[in-house]
Amino acid sequence: MAKKQAYGNESITTLKGAERVRKRPAVIFGSDGLDGCEHAVFEILSNAIDEAREGYGKLIIVTRYADRSIEVEDFGRGCPVDWNEKEQRYNWELVFCEMYAGGKYNNNASENYEYSLGLNGLGTCATQYASEYFNARVFRDGFEYHLHFKKGEIDGQMEKKPADRKKTGSLFHWKPDLEVFTDIDIPVEYYLDTLKRQAVVNAGVTFRFRNQAGSKFETTEFCYEHGILDYITELTDGNAFTMPQYWETERRGRDRADKPEYKVKITAALCFSRNLSRLEYYHNSSWLEHGGAPDKAARSGFVSAIDAYLKQNGKYAKNESKITFQDVADCLVLVTNCFSTQTSYENQTKKSINNRFIQEAMTEFFRSRLQVYFLENKQEADRIAEQVLINKRSRETAERARITVKKKLSGNLDIANRVQKFVDCRSRDASRRELYIVEGDSAMGSVKLSRDAEFQGIMPIRGKILNCLKADYARIFKSEIITDLLRVMGCGVEVRDKHVKDLTAFDLGSLRWNKIVICTDADYDGFQIRTLVLTMLYRLVPTLIREGYVYIAETPLFEITCKDKTWFAYNETEKADILKKLEGKKISVARSKGLGENEPEMMWLTTMNPETRRLIKVMPEDAEKTAFYFDLLLGDNLAGRKEYIAENGSQYLEMADIS
């Protein structure tokens, strides 16, 4: 055994250079998977956006190559890469090889970037470090600069020559490294979604996406001349019941008394619609997928302003409860696009911000602007109030109905009296309840003695049920076995037929069980009953199979006893493994009895105990394929079944009950 090294002063080490990213990409990019690889692209794109927003270049070109490499080109001022007298180093070293280096660290309105998306000084360097190769071409000061990197290290030297064009800008072409990320095949949809969002929040900037397909490039462009206002108009497509509004303001403040003051610019576009609900928050061009401060501000500001209007105008009924933000959001289309000179992101992936001042400023902004809007647009204000109250009352009605159904389902059910031989469990909590479908009365007796009566119910199948793929609905719903089982499950059926009678339409929320467990003997008859039950479920309630509520209980084939200890083998391989371990000892091997003959302790251990039982979840990956085999083996296609058995029957001879 290897001797462990002591944990001493020499045990502490640091990651240096490219290792800081290549060995821990999730720390910088939020993930070492595809999400992290996508975020690395956004870091480069962010710098191009910052240039365009400052007025340097109105076109950004993003290219997705067939070999999964990426290129981002902007027409800004060009990334500084030449000698830096102040730092006594080349700027390319700082930009591409130095974490937390850049021109965006001044919290005040700097001469370079007032509002910056690429603020953290990690993007270009971190992406370069995480690349198989990274090539940079920079046009500025009348020169063209070339830099080449491989796996985070400079390859050769910087090349500098007179530029052959007047336009300045930066062009970066790189390929994410599979040694860093587990997946680098960024889908087209990511680019289209990201570039469209950036076009929305960067008014007048054109984002051109080129996707290489074979030897050709498919090109898509996004540009919103009036930014979020055009986007709101596009989203609603003339179906809003209020006119789109565009509001903006600037505020100054601080997150805490001892923190520096900073500036925030707030812009919002909104309208109300009966056909669409949409809330999107952006900060410094970054889409805040998880919201944070802007979302909290919208919730507080909108509810406060609309609730005040409802009260002032007598819109509430007597003793009616207050509206919630959900009632507002159900008819609200809101896009905010804010910028600040200081931003507190929850992490490097920039999906949420938590600045206290930004939240307070936006809350007051929404509240005050809505109050003025309501005063100046009485008809629209009344329409908004009416729709919000309709949403509220609909929500409350649905909630009351849901509670009523829940009480009905979880109350003292009378199923046990109406369904012959069904044995219920004590728990009313549908998330815990398990229904065991067993064959015959003897099996039910054994299962009943071995179950946990708190959460395990039993439904016996009396004989073989109909083949539901062959029988028509008239025959199916005349079968008491089938209709009783459907009543016990409680979720109704997914077919519409005049013969359904008192069975309700399908509602997954009404299912009384968390697991439907088919428990049959491990013999020919047991397999056939199991298949018939599965066929019934597949035809009448296929959603239960699709959503993973249906299970098969594996029952052991052999009991192997040595002295006073017993092992259970579920197949020949397990049996052989156990016998090998017990080689040389006196043992007895017996074929496992049917469920009805098993001792309660054995049944609990092998079939009922959640800690030790074996359940197989029935989850068909391809519903069409499942339907095909059900129909082939149990349907009316006799010729097809004969052909299938002739071709494949030899594989199952060992399982056949032939003597």
N, C-alpha and C positions, 0 to 999 in steps of 0.2 A: 504494500500500500504506500502510495506517494506521501511524503511528509509535507504537511501544510506549512507554507511560509508564514513567518511572523508578521503581524500588522504593526509596522513601525514607521519612523520618520521617512524612510525611503519608499514607503508604499504609496505616498501621495504623488500623482503625476498630473500633467495637464495635456490637453489636446492642442496641437499647434497647427497653424496654417490651414490647409484644406481639410485636415482631419476633423476640425471643429464642425464642419458641415457633413463631410462624407461618412463619418462614423455615427453622427447623431442628427440626421436630416429632419426628424420629427420635431426637434427642439426649435428649428428655424421655420420650417414649412408646415408644421402642424401634423405631418404624417410622412411616412416613408413609402406610401402607396401612391395611387394615381392622384388623389387629392393634393398631396404634397408637390407632385410634379406639375400639376396645374397651377398651384400657387407660385411656383418658381417662374412660370411664364408671366403671371400677373405682375410679379415684381419688376420684370424688364418693361412690361407694358406701362406700368405706373410712371416710370421715368419719362417715357415718351409723352404720356398724357400731361404730366406736369409742365413740360415744355410747351405743348400746344395750348394749355390753358393760360399760360403767361403771354400768349400771343406770338409764339415762335413756331410757325408751321401749322397748317390746318388739315394735314393729311397724315395718317398713320397706316402703314401697310404691315399686315401680319400674314406670314406664309406658313402653311403646314405642308411639309414635304412627305413624299411617300415613304422615305426611310425613317420617319418619325422625328426628324430634326425640325427645328423651328427657326423662323427669321422674323425679327421685328425691325422695321425701318421707320425713322421719323425725320422730319425736316426742321428740327429745332436748331439750337446754336452749336450742336456738336459737343460730345462729352470731352471735357479737358483731359488730355493725356500726356502733355509735354511736361517739361521740367517745372517744378514748383519751388521757387526760391525760398519761400517761407518755411516749407517743410524739409527742404534740402533732399527731395526725392522726386521721382517722376510721378505725375498724377495718375498714370495708368496703374502704378503699384497701389496707390491709395484706393482707386475706384474698383479695381478688379481683384485685389489681393488683400485688402485691409477691411476687416469688419468695423462697422461704426465709423466710416469715413464718408464725407460727402459735403454738399453745400447747402444743407437744409436744417442745420441745428440751431439757428437763431429763432427763439420763440416769438420775437417781434416780427413785423412785416419786413423781411429781409429784402435786399436789393435783387436777389435772385428768384426767390419763391415766396409769395405771400401765403398761399394755401397749398400745401404739398400733400400728395397721396403717398409718394415714396419717401416717407419721413425717417424711417428707422436706420438708414445707412447700411442695410444688410443686402438689399435686393440684388444688385449687379454682382457683387462679390460672391454672395451665397449661391446664386444660380451658376456662376462660373465654376465655383468649387464643385458643384454637383453634376458637372457635365463631362461627358466622354471627350468632347472637344468644344471649344468656344472661340469663335472668330469674330473680331471686331474691326469694322471699318468706320473711321470718323473723318468727317469733312468740317474743318474750321480754320480760321486764320489763313485761308488761301492754300492750305495743305491737305493732303489725304494721308491718314495714318492707318497702318495695318498692325494688328496684334493677333497672335495665335496662342491658344492655351490647350493643354491636354491634361485631363484629370486633375485640374486645379493648379497646374504649374505652367509657367510661361514656356513656350516652345520657340526657341530662337530669340530674336531681338525685335524691338519695335521698328517698323519700316515707315519712313517719312519721305513723301515726295510732293511736288506741286500738284494741286488739285486740278482736274480737267473739267470742273464745273463750278458755277458760282454758288449754287445752293449749298448751305451747310446742313449738318444732320449726323445721325448715328445709325449704323446698320449692324445688328448683332445676329449671328447665325450660330446656333449651338444644337447639340444633341444631348438630351438628358441621359445620365449614365445608369444602366441597369445594375451596376454594382452599388448604387446609392438608393435608387427607387425600385420597388418590386414590380412596377408597371409604368411604362412610358408612352403607351399608345393612347394619347389624349384624343378623345372623339371629336368629330367635327362640331357636334352639338355644343360642346363647351365653348369653342371659339365663337360660334354664332351667338350664343346667349350672352357671353361676356362682352363682346364687341358691341352688340345692340344696346346693352345696358350702359356702356360707356358713351355711346353716341347720344343716348337719352340725357345723360347728366353733363355732357360737355357740348353745349349748344354750338352748332356751326362747324364742329370738327368732323371730318369724314374718316370713317374707319373702313378700310378696304381689306377683305379677307380673301386670300388665294389658297385654294386647296388643290394639291397635286393629285390628279386621277389619271394614272398612266403617264402619257407624255404631255398631257394637257393640264391647264390650270383652270379650275372653276372659280369665278370671282363673284363675291357678294359685297355690296357696299351699304353702310348705314350712316345716315346723317339726319339729325333733327335740328332744323334751323332755329327753332324757338325752344329747343330742349324739352323739359318736362311738360310744358303746356301742349306742345304738339303730340307728345306721347299720350297724355290723358285723352286728347281728342281722338287719337287712333284707337285706344283701348275701348272707348265707349261707342265709337262708330255711330254717333248721333242718337244713341239710345238712353242718354242721361235725362233725368227730369229736372235738372238744374244746369245752368250754363257753367262751363269750366271756369275756374277762378285761378289766378296766379297772384301770389302774395310774396313779398320779400321784405327783409329788414336786416340791419346790422346792429349788433349789441357788443358791449365790452363788459367784462366781469372776471371773476376768479372762482376757482373751485373751493378754495378755503382762504381765510383771511391772511394766512402767511404764505400763500402761493402767489406767483406773479399773475398780473392781469393779462388777458389775451382777448382777441377779437373773434367773433363768430358771425358768419353771414348765413342767414336762414332764407331759403326759398321753398315754396310749396305750391303744388298745383292740385286741385281737387274738384270733384263734382259728386253728385249723388245719383245713383242709378238703381232701378229695380231688377236689372238683369246681370249686374256685375258687382263683385266686391273685390277690391285690390288694395293692399297696403304695401308700399315699397319705400324703404328708407336708405338714403345714400349719404355718405360723409366723406368729404374730400375725394369724391368720385368712387369710393369703395362701397359696394352694395353691402349693407348691414343685414345679412341673412338672419341673424339672431337679434336684431333690433337694439336693445339696450335703452339708452337715454331717449332717443327720438320716439320710440314706441311707448315708453312710459309717459312722455309728454303728451302724445296724441291721445292716449287713454284718458288722462286727467283733463286736458284742455277741452276736448270735444264733449265729454260727458258733462262737465261743469257748465259749458255754454248752452248746450241743448236742453239740459235739465232745467236751467234757469228760464229759458224761453218757454218751456212747457208749463212751468209754474206760473210765470207772469201772465200767460195768455189763457189760463184755465183749461189746458189740454188734458191734464190728468183727470181720471175719474175719481170719485170720492174714495179715500183710503187706498188709492192705487200705489203700488211700490215704485221706486225710482228706476229709471232706465239703467242698463249696463252698457259697457263699451261694445259688447257683442251685438246689441240691438242697433247701434250706430254703424259698426263695421260691416254688417250685413248689406248695407246699401251705400257704403262709402268707397269712393275711388280716390286714393290719396297717394301722392308721390312727393317725398321731401328730398331736397338736394342741398345739403349744408356744407359749409367750409369753416374751418377754424385754424388759427395760427398755432394752437396747441391742442393736441388730441390725446386722450387716454383710451387706447384700445385694450380690450380684454386680453388679447394675445397678438402674436405676430401676424396671424391670418386675417385680422381686421374685420371680423364678422359681427362685432358688437363694440359699442363705446359706452363708457360709464362716467363721462364728465358731468359733475353735479350742476355746474353753471349752465351748460348747454341744455340740460333737461329743464331747469327752471326757466331759462329764457324761452325755450320752445313752448313750454306749457302756457306761459303768459301770452306769447305770440298767438297761439291758436285761440285761446279764450277771447282775447281782445278783438282779433280780426273777425271771429265768428259773430261776436256781439254787434259790431259795426255792419257786417254783411246782413244780419237778420233785420236790423233797423232799416237798411237801405233797400232790401229786397223782401218785402213782406209776403208776397205770394209764394216765392221760392221757400222762404222760411216755414210757411205753413205746410207746404208739401213735404219738406224734410221732417217736420214734427209729426205729421200724419204717418209717414212711412216708418219712422223710428218706433212709433207707438204700435203700429201693425206688427213690426218685427218682434217687439217686446211681448205683446199679447200672444202671438203665435208661439214664441218660445215658451212662455209660461203654460200655454195649453198643452204643448207637446211634453213639457216636463211633468205636468200633472198626469197626463196619459201614461207616460213612462213609469211613474211611481205607482200608478194604479195597476199596470200590468205586472210590475215587479212584485207588488204585494200579493197579487193574485197567484203569481207563479211560486212565490216563496212562502205563501201562507200554508195553512193546513190543507194540503191537496187531497182531493177525494178519489184520486186515481186508483188507489189500492182497492177501493170498494167497487169501482166500475170495471176494472180490468182483472180478469180471473188469474189468480196465482201470482200476480205481480207483487214483489216485496220491495217496499220503499226503504229509504234510509232516513235518519233523523235530521240531517243537516238540510237547511233551506237555501244554503249558499251554492248557487249554480256553478261557481268557479271551483268548488271542491267535489261536487257530486260525480260519481262514476256509475254507469249502468252496465252490468254484466249480462250479456245475452247468452244463455246456456241452452243446451239441448236436453229436453226431457225433465221429468220430475225428480228422478234419482240424482242427476247432476245438480239440480237446484237445491236439493236437500244438503248435499255435500258443500256446495258453495255458501249456502245460508249459514251453516255451522262454522265455516272458516272465515267469513268476511268480517270487515269492520263495519258494523251496523251504523256507525256515525255518518259515513259518507258513501257507502257502497250499496246500491240497489241491485235487484235481480229480476230479470224477465225471462221466463222459460219459453222455449220454442217447442210446441207440441207437434212433433213429427216434422216432415220435410215441407217447407213452404213452397209456394208457386215459383216457377221460373218466370220472373217478371219481364224478361226480354221476349218471351214467347206469348205470354198471356196478354189479353187486352185489358183496358182499365176496368171494364165491367166485372171481369173475373177477379182482378186484383183487389178491388175495393169491396168485394163480397167476402174476402178472406178475413176472418176474425183475427187470425194470427198477425196478419200484416197491419190491419187497422188498429189493433190493440197496441202493437209495438209503436206505431206512429203517435198514438195518443200519449203513451208513456214518454216518448221523446219530447213532445210538446211543441215542436217547431212547425207543424203543418207539413204540407207537401208542395212540391214545385211543379205541379201539373194542374191544368184547368180541365175539368171533365165533369159532366153531369152526375157521374156515379160517385164522386168524392163524398157527397152527403155532408156529414157534420165535421169533416176535417177542414181546418182553416187553411188560408193561403200561407205560403212559407214565410217565416220570420225568424232569422237566425237569433235575434235577440230574445226570442221566447224559448229557445232550447233550454231544457231543465238540467242538462248535464255538461260536464267539462270533458268527459271521455265516454265514448260508446265502445265497449270492449266485447268483441265476439270471442266466446270461450267454448270451444268444442273439442271432442276427443281427437287424438292424433292418429285417426284411422280413416279408412275410405269414407264411411258414413259422415264422420266429423268434417272431413274436407269438403264433402258435397254440401252439407248444411251451411258451412262457413261461406262457400262460394255463392249459394243461393241468397243468403242474407246480404252479402256484399252487392250482389246483382240488384236486389230490391232497393238498397240504399242508393246505388248508382243511378237507378232509373227514377226514383221518387224524390230523393233528397241529395243530389250530387254535391251540393255546396258543403255538406258535412264532410265528405271525403276530401274535397278541394281545400278546405280550411283546416284540415288536420284533426278532426274530432273523432275519427274512427280508428280503432286499434284492433289488433289480433293478439290474443293471449297465447303465448307459446306454452305448450304443456310438454313435460318430459316424456321421452320414449322408454327410458330404462331407469330402474332403481338398482343401484349397486351397493350392497351392504357388506361391511367388514366389521366384525365384532358388534359394537353397539352404535356404529356410525353409518350414515347413509349418504350416498352421493346421487345426484340426478344428472342424467345425460340427455340432451335434447336432440342428439343425432349420433350417427355411427362414429364420427370423428371424435366427439367428446367422450364417447364410451371407450374408444381405444386409448385415449389419453389418460383416462382415469385408471383403466386396467393396467396400463404401463407403470403408473405411479404405485399401484398396489401389488405389483408383481412379486410373487413369492409368498403372499399372504392368503389366508383362507377367506374367500369371498363368495358371495352369491349374486348372480345377475338375474333380474326378472324384468320381463316386459312390463312397462308401467300400466296400471289398471286404468279403466275408464274413469271419468270424473266422478261418477256416482259411487265408485268403490273406494275412492281415496280417503285417507284419514284427514280430518280437519286441519291438523298441524301441518301435514304435508301440503295440502291445498293452499293454506295461508302462505307458506314459505315459497312455493313455486309459482303460484298463480295470482295471489291477491295482495301480498305485501308490497307496497310501492318501493321498498328498499331492496327487495331481492327478486321480484318477479321479472319476467321478460315480456315486454310489449312491443309489437311491431306496428308503427304508425302507417296507416294506409294513406299514402299521398301520391296519387298518379301524377307523374311529371308531364304526361301528355294525355289529355282527356280523350282525344281522337283515337290514339293508339289503344287506350284502355277499352274504349267502346268497341273498337274493332275486334279485340280478342274476346270480350264478353259475348259479342254477337256471334263470332265464329264458333266458339266452344259451347254456347248455351242457346243460340238463336236457331233460326229456321234454315240456315245455310248448310244443309246436310252434305252436299258435294264438297264444299270447302272444308268442313270439319273432317270428312273422310280423308281428303288429301293431306290436311295438316297432320293428322294422326299417323298416316303412312310415312310422312317425311320425318316427323319428330318424335313419334311414340317410343322409339328405342331408348331415348334419353331417360324415360321415366319408368322403365320396366321394373327397376328395383323397388319403386314405390307402389307398384300395382299389387292388389290383394289377390294373388294367384297362387293356388295350392294344388 
